[in-house]
Amino acid sequence: MMDEVDDRDFMSASVVDGDRDLDAGLRPSSLGDFIGQPRVREQLELVLHAARARGRTPDHILLSGPPGLGKTSLAMIIASEMGAAIRITSGPALERAGDLAAMLSNLVEGDVLFIDEIHRIARPAEEMLYLAMEDFRVDVVVGKGPGATSIPLEVAPFTLVGATTRSGALTGPLRDRFGFTAHMEFYETDELVRVLQRSAGILGIPIDADAATEVAGRSRGTPRIANRLLRRVRDFAEVRGNGHVDLAAARAALKVYDVDDLGLDRLDRAVLGALVRGFGGGPVGVSTLAVAVGEEPATVEEVCEPFLVRAGMIARTPRGRVATAGAWHHLGLQPPAGAIDQVHGVRAREDDAGTLFN
């Protein structure tokens, strides 16, 4: 028997500890090697080429989008393309202004400072960042009360690359200081197939084209999940097969790991089942739904719900979450009259006051 897999980690696009080293080995090293995001790549190429031609550091860059789409990889590529060193930190790690000041003072000219989840940076550090981004200096306050003194420190010209999964959570003053903002989109299946074929080549995994297409179609449009599934399919092929990943092996492996044809895992189906069978399709609040499946509300809202909404299985309404006709069909059930049909854009449900939810 295979060990039980934690579905939240397995199909979540967030980084899990066991994947860090493997993910690092699969990262592209240049814009030419980066697959997908053609618009972002073209825009970044222009920004970086112009900066190199002028002999200047590029403008500060903000990368936004869901987790697992390549924001960290692009930050590393930016540093590589500019021939610069990269310093990496995260918003939650910068709790005090002094933490940021220490990092900024150690930068050399041309360095790239990458702050992941920049929307979670503490307010004192954020306010210090304003001055550093605009004037390349920081004011360090020494002492307390009436005797406190402000000491200005020069900062070497650098490029800040910020990554966020919630661009709306950024404050206006911080967002406005970025010279270029790029939004990362979910990947198409053919793009994920190319990602998988590249990763399979690096890892030495023999995989058929139709097997790569099968894995790509269940990867939620996210390269990180695709690479994670590829490794699990490889494990299955090595343990229960001849090591070659063909279509049959891919399907059998994904069945073992409870990943269905649409990329839904056990927890996703539990949420849909509770919503449909337990609450008649809704509307129901996310906290109630979380209790019904034995999970934390944050897990349901941040891990399951975004994909279920994007897949057209759940609709958010002012009164709570509602199952669409697609959710009923996916569970093999007949949707009731008036169920929301997001595939055809048909309004379904009407509340007691007659408000329509689209």
N, C-alpha and C positions, 0 to 999 in steps of 0.2 A: 504494500500500500504506500502511496505517496503521502508525504506530510501534508497536513491541512494548510491551505493558503489563506492568508488574511486578505479578503476581497478588497478592503479599503485601500491597502497598499498596492495590491496587484493591478487594479484597473484605475487607480488614481494617477493623474498626470504629475502629481507632486513627486519630488525626489525622495527615494527611500535609501537608507544607508548602504544597503548591499549593492546598489546600482551605481554609486558614485564613481568608483574606479573604472568600471566597464563603460559607463557613459563618457568618461573623459577620453578613453581610447577610441571612441566612435565619433568624437567631435570633428567636424571639418576644420581645416586650417586656413582656408582662404574663401573669398566670396565665390570663386569659380567652383569650389567643391561643395558649396552650400546648396542643398536641394530645396526647391520650393520657394515661396515668398518672392516671386519674380519682381513685383513692383518695389518691394522694400530693398531688394538687392540692387536694383537699378538706381534707386535714390541714394542709397549709401555709397555706391561706387562713385557717383557724381560728387557727393560731399567730400569723400576721402581724396579723390583725385584732385579736386580743386585745392584742398588744404595742402597736399604735397607740392602742387605746382607753385603755391604762394610761399612755401616754406614755413607754414604756420600750423599750430595745432587745430584740429577740427573743432567746429562748434560742439557744444554739449548736446548729447543725444539721449532721447527718451524712447525706450522700446516698451510697448504695451501689448497686452494680449494674454490669453489663457496660459496656464502653465504647460510646459513640455513642448513648446513650439520652436525653441531655439534661441531665446533671448540671450542666455548666457553664452552660447556658442557664437552669436554675432558679436557680443562684447569682446570676446577673445580674438575674433577675426579682425575687428577694428584695430586692436592693439597690434596684431601681427602685420596687417596691411600698412600701418604707419611705422613699423619697426620700433615699437615702443614697448615698455614694460607695462604690465597690468597689475593693479592692486585690487583685490576683491574683498568686499565686506557686504553686510546686509543692513537694512533699515533697523530691524529690532536690536542689532548689536550696537548701534550708535545711540545709547541711552542718554549720554551727557555730551555737552559741547566739547569738553576736554578730550573725549574719545575721538571726535572728528578732527579736532585741532592737531592732535598727535599724528594722525594719519596724513593730514594735508601737509604738515611741516616736513614730512619725510619724502614727499614727492619730488622728482627731478623733472626738468623741463621736457614736455612731450608725453609724460606718463598718462596712462588711462586709469581712472578711478572708477571701478564698477560697483554700484550699490544695488543689490538685488532687493526686491520688495521695498522700494524707496518710499512708498506711501506710508510705511510704518515707522519712519524715522521720527525720533523724539523732537518736539517743537524747539527746544534750545539749540539742538544740533542743526535743525533745518534753517533756523534764522542765521546761524553762523555760515551755513552753506550759501546763502544768498550773496553775501559779500565776496566769498571765495570764488563763486562762479562768475561774478561780474567784474571784480577789480583784482582778483588773484591776491587777496590779503585777508587776514582774519584778525579780529580784535580779541585778545585773551584778557579776561578780567582776573586780576590778582588781588586777593584779599576780600574782605566783606565789609558791608556797612559804609560809613563815611570815608573810611580809609582805603576803599577799593580803588585800584588803578587799572586802566585799560592799556594794554601793551599791544601795539600793532605789529603783526608779523607778516612779512611778504611770503607769498606762496608762488612756487614756480608755475608758469603757464601749463595747464593740464586740460584734459578732456574728461568730463564726467559723463559716464554712461549709466543711466538709471533704467532699471527694469521694474515693471509693475504689472500685476494681474488685475489691478483695480484703478484705472486711470482717473476715474471719477472721484476717488478718495484723495487725490493729490490736491494740495492747496493751490489756489490760483497763482500766487506769487512764485511758487516753485515751478509750476508748469510753464509759466511764461518765460522763465530763464533758460529754457532749452531751445537751442537754435534749430533743432530738427527732431520731429516726433514721427515715429513709425509704428503702425499698428499691425500686429502679426495675425494672420488669418489661419483658420483650420485648414489642414491639407486635404487635397483630393486623393482618391484611392490610387490613381496612377503615380502621383508624387510619392506616396508612401511605399509603393512597390519599388521605386528607385531607391528610396532610403533603405528599405530592407535588403535589396540586392547589394548595395554598397556595404552595409553592416555585415551581411553574410560573407562577403568577400574578405573583410577585415578579420572576422572571427573564424574563418575557415569552415563555414557551414554550407554543405551542398544542399541547395534548395531549388526546387522546380519553380518555373514562372507562375503556374496556376496555384501552387502552394503559397507563394509570396502574395499573390492577389487575394487569396483567402484570408491570410493574416492581416493584410492591409485593410480589408473591408471590415474587420472587427476591431480596429484600433482607434476608434473614436476621432479620427482625423488628427491624431497626435503622434509625432515621431517617437517621443519617449515611450509611449505605451506600445507602439509597434516594435521597438527594439526589445522591450521587456517581454512581449509575447514571443518574439523570435527566439529568445534564449530559453523560454520554457518549452517551446516546440522542439528546439534542439535537444533538450534534456529527454523529452519523450521519445524522440527518434533514436537517441543513443541507448536508452534503457530498454525500450520495448520494440525497437526496430533495428535496422542495419546502419543507422546513423545518417541516412539520406532523408531529407525532408521532402516528401511528395505530398500530393493533395490529401490522400487518405490519412497520412500521419499527421498533417496539420489539423485536419478536422477532428481526428481522434484526440489529439492533445488538447485542443481548445474545448472539447467536450469534457475532458477530465478536469480542466481548470474552470468549468462553469461559465465560459464565455460564449454567448449564443450568436446567432447570425448577424445581429445588429450591433454586437459589442456589449450587450448588457450582461452584467455579472449577477451573482446570487443576490447581493444587496439591492441592486436596481430592480430585479424582479420581485423581491420582497416588498419594496416600496410600492411598486405598481399593484401587486396582489393585495396589499392592505388597503390601498386607495380604492381599488375596484371591488374587491370582495367584502372588505370590512366596512367601507363607508359608501358603497353604492356609486362610486365614481366621484364623490365629493360634491361640493367643496369642503375641504378640511384644512385646518391649520397645520403648519409644518411641525410644531411641537407635538401635536396629537399624533401625527403620522410617525414621528420619530419614536414615540412611546410604543406604538403598535409594532414596530419592527425591532425594538430593543436597542436603538442606537441613540447617540446624542443628536439634538437638533442641528448642530453645526455640521455634523457628518452628512446628514441628509441634504442640507441646504447647499453645502459647498462641494461635496463629492458626487452625489447622485443627481441632484436636481438640474444642474446646468446641462448635463448631457441629455437627460430625459426631456427637458424643454426643447433643446435643439433638435432632438430626434422626433419631436412632435408627439410625445407620449403624455406630457403633462402641460397644462396651461395654468398660468398664474392669474388669479382674479382678485378683486378687492375682498372677496369673502374667503379665499383660501385656494388650495391647489385642486384642480379638476382634471380627471382623466379624460383624454381625448378618445375618439373612436379607434385610433391607432393602438392605444394601450389595450383596449378591450380585445381587438383582433389579435394582438401579439400574445395575449394570454389564452387565445383560443375561445374567447367568449363573444357572444353577440351584443354589440353596444345597444343601449336603450335608445328609444326615439329622442332626438334632440341632443345627442352626444356631440361634442365639438369635433368637427372634421377638419383638422389643420392641414391635411394634405390638399384638400380641395378649397381651403379657405372659407369654409361654410361656418357661419355663426351657429352655435348650438344652444347654449344654455342661457336662460333668462332668470334673473333673480326675482324675489317676491315683488319688488317695486317696478319690475319691467326693464331693468338695466341690462343692456346687451354686453356680453363679453366676447371679444373676438380673439 
